[in-house]
């Protein structure tokens, strides 16, 4: 299949029969004020029953520092933006000409009741390779910049934090020009690094997180490939000091962690939540969040690739939307559209050569009279993002952006919310599409 063909392998229509709290990986997430959430490369801090989400504000579409945002939520879905947790300070390593990435916060249970934030602090060319520390008296601060430095005299770029049950904290970081990955213990105030705990030499890891489960530590991390995704890995050990196991995958290698990179991993009862970023370097403020359940049902942590899922914090459970699939080759094909055969598509067939007049219309799509989520399953063998168009019941076309999938035979999904009327609907893919790049496989309706 030519790399310039963008393949739609499935349209997965996911609606909820009753309105509920759902997580839609890859959608445009908005806060309670209707603004796009800006919390990239983030981390969570739980205080009481409230979660605080810190992240990079990339609304200016730049890698340079604008602010560390702070959002609050009681359910991990409905987020309210608070004051910025950290803002630029001229003449320091957190000025507007510097880089501040991967902010993570912790709370010290002591007489000071202090909140401490760590982050990657760097120059615009990533030459400084330092960690930064800031402190506050409340979860969202604002935080006061305290210092930046190389931990134990060595590089630190992508980083994370782990705090154990007895409040001992550890820095997780890519070091030595990203060649070695290190875990080091912090002092009791969380202001500095006091000793090195373990080193994974030659591992080239970044974007780390740690979860402890049944006495075993699980280290999650990606490899280093710039803004491009790669297959994120996990390692295990009975102690943070190691020895650490060899790497293993948390998702099929070909999907490159569903075009995402790990940011934070939250343990909840018998599962965890993988919280990743779908980076879009040409438009950083439009990078999306990819949150999936991490299940140990197979014995090892594996991503549950759910298009729409819900989380019940009270019971510590999650559920994934399901439904019925309708193959695209059973739809109405128009123009130059052609049925193609390929083992990467469900049923081995799909509709290709969509665009430039080629369309496929899926008929009798049953709606409930409100906007409902659809996930478009596609392949995009290009090295850049592409897009397609969708029309519902002959209405105006809706543009849907799609990242590259890493090959013309690799299938990913992107969500879009469509206005479906109650009863029967038609969905036309590549409506008024000017380029011939799409293949469509099926429509899936939940029940």
Protein Blocks (a to p, Z undefined) as FASTA:
>chain_A
ZZklccdfbdcddddfbdcddddehiacddfkopacddehiacddehjbccdddddfklo
pabdfbdcddddfkomaccddddfbdcdehiakbfkbccehiacdddddfkopacddddd
ddfkopnopadddddfbfnlpaddfbdcdeehiacfdddddddfkopacddddeehhlac
cdddddfkopacfbdfbdcehklpghiadddeehiacddddddehjbccdddddddfbfn
bpadddddfbdfkloooopadfbdcdehjbccdddddddfklmmlpccddddddfklopa
cddddfbdcddfknopacddddddddfklmccehjbccdddfkbghhiacehieehiacd
dehiacehiacddddddddfbfbdcdddddeehiacdddddddehiakbccddddddddd
ehjddddehihiabdcbdcfbdcddZZ
